[in-house]
């Protein structure tokens, strides 16, 4: 399967999971293997070779960031970063910066694991402390909620979303059509 098909499949799976359609962001290929990120309407994906499953999982994860950015517009806690940033790199701290990263990365991780399957304890307990604390513990927050509540929380959280009403408006439009 080619990358274009994998991108299309990842988008379709995410749309089915979320219950609504969305326009695709620009997806570009970068030279960093097995890596992906989302920034300003662009999903950047590294070279995955024959690892199509991992590419699809990474695309779903980054597309989840895109959706959260478009609907919720997460607000980064800049002031908290000054105090909490360095300790958090070492997995230390429980402040607002950690909460923000758990909200953003936890949401995307929860979605990619719901769609593509749980990565497994062996994987999670082998990652650096920071990743475990942000990605795994963040996804745990969403796992404890039901699917509908978790999606709503990830797209409307008043603490971290600039526009918490946008998702409710989107749901109203989707239901009425």
N, C-alpha and C positions, 0 to 999 in steps of 0.2 A: 504494500500500500504506500502511496506517495504522501509527502508532507501535506499537500493540499487536502487530500482525503482525510488525513488524521485531524487536521484543523477543523474541517467540516464536522466530522464525527464528534470531536470534543465539544464543539459549540452546541450541536444537537443534544448531546447527553446533558449538558448543563442547562439548556433551555427546558428540557423535559423535567429535570430535577427541580428547577426553580418554578416552573409553571408559567413562564412567559418568554417571549422572544425578545431578542435584542440585536442591534446592529453590531457587526464585528469591528473590533479595533484593527489597526494596522498590525500585522504580524511580520516580524523580520527575523532573519537568521543571523546569529552572532557567532564569533569564532571560539567562544568558551564552551567546551564540551559539557554535556549533561547539566546545563544551567539554564534558568529562565528567570525573567523578571518583568514586571509591569511598571510603566511610568508614562504619565501624560498621554493616554490613548494609544500607546504602543506596547505590544507584547513582544519581548525579545526572547528568542529561543536559541539555545546552543545546538551544536551537532549531537545527535543521538544515534546516528548510524542505524543499525538494525534493531535497536531497542524501542520499537514502536509503542509498546505499552507504557514505558516510562515517559516517552514524549507526550502521549495522550494525557497521562496523569498531570504532567507539568503544565500542559496547555490548559487543562481544566482549572488547575490551581491559579494560574495567572489570569485566566478569564474571570474567575471569581473575584480577583482583586479589581479587575476592570469594572465589573458590575457594581461592586461595593463602592468604588470611586464615583461612578456615574450617579448612583442613587443616593447614597449616604454622604458622600464627600467627607471621609474621615478627617478630623482635625488633629494634627500632630501637636503633642504637648511640648512645645519648644522650651519653655522655662524649666520643666521637669528634666529635660535632657541634660541640662547643665549639671545638675546634681546627681542624677540617677544613671547617666549614660555609661560611664566607665565601669562601675560595679556590675551593671547588668551584663556587660560583655563576658563577665566571669560567672554569670548565673546567680549573682547576689542582688538582692533587693526585691521589694514587693510594691513599688510605688506606681504612680500614674503612667509612667513610661512603659513599664512592664504590662500594665493593664491595656494600654493602647496596642502594643505589639501582639498581645494575646488576642485582642479583639480582631485585629486585621489578619494576622497570620493564622490564628486559630480558626477563623471563619473559612478561609480558603483551604486550610488543611482538612477541616471537618468535611467540607464539600467534596474535595478530591477523594477522601477516604470513603465517604458514603457512596460515591459513584464507582470508584475503581477498586475499592476494598481496603481494609485495614492493612497498614504496612507490616504490622507484627511487632511483638514485644522485643524480639531480638534486634530489630532495626532501631526502635525508639530508645532502647537502653544502651545502644552503641554510639549514639550521636553526642556531640559536645553538650555540656550542661546548659548552655544558653539556648541551643535549639530545642532541647527537651523542655525547658521551662517555658519557652515562647510558643513553639509549634504544638507540642504534645499537650501541655497543660492548657493552652488556648483552645485546642480542639475539644478537650474534655469539657470545657464550659458549654460548648454547643452540643456535645453528645448527650449531656444530661437533660437537655430540652427536647421536646418533640420536634419533628422536622419543620412543621409550620412555624412554631414558636422560635426555633433556632434561626430560620431564614429571616423572620421578622426582626428578631434581636440583632442580627448581623447587618440589617439594612435600616434600622430605625433607632438604635441606641442613642439616647439623649446625651450621654456623657461624651461620646466620640463622634457623633454624626452632626455635620453642619445643617443638614436638611432632613430631619427625621420624619417629616410628613410626606416626602416625595414617594416613598414606597406605598404608603396607604392610598395615595392618589393613583398610582400605577395599578394597584390591585383593584381599585374601584373601576377603573377604565377597562381592565382585562375581564372582570366579572360581567360588566354590563354589555360587552361585545358579544 
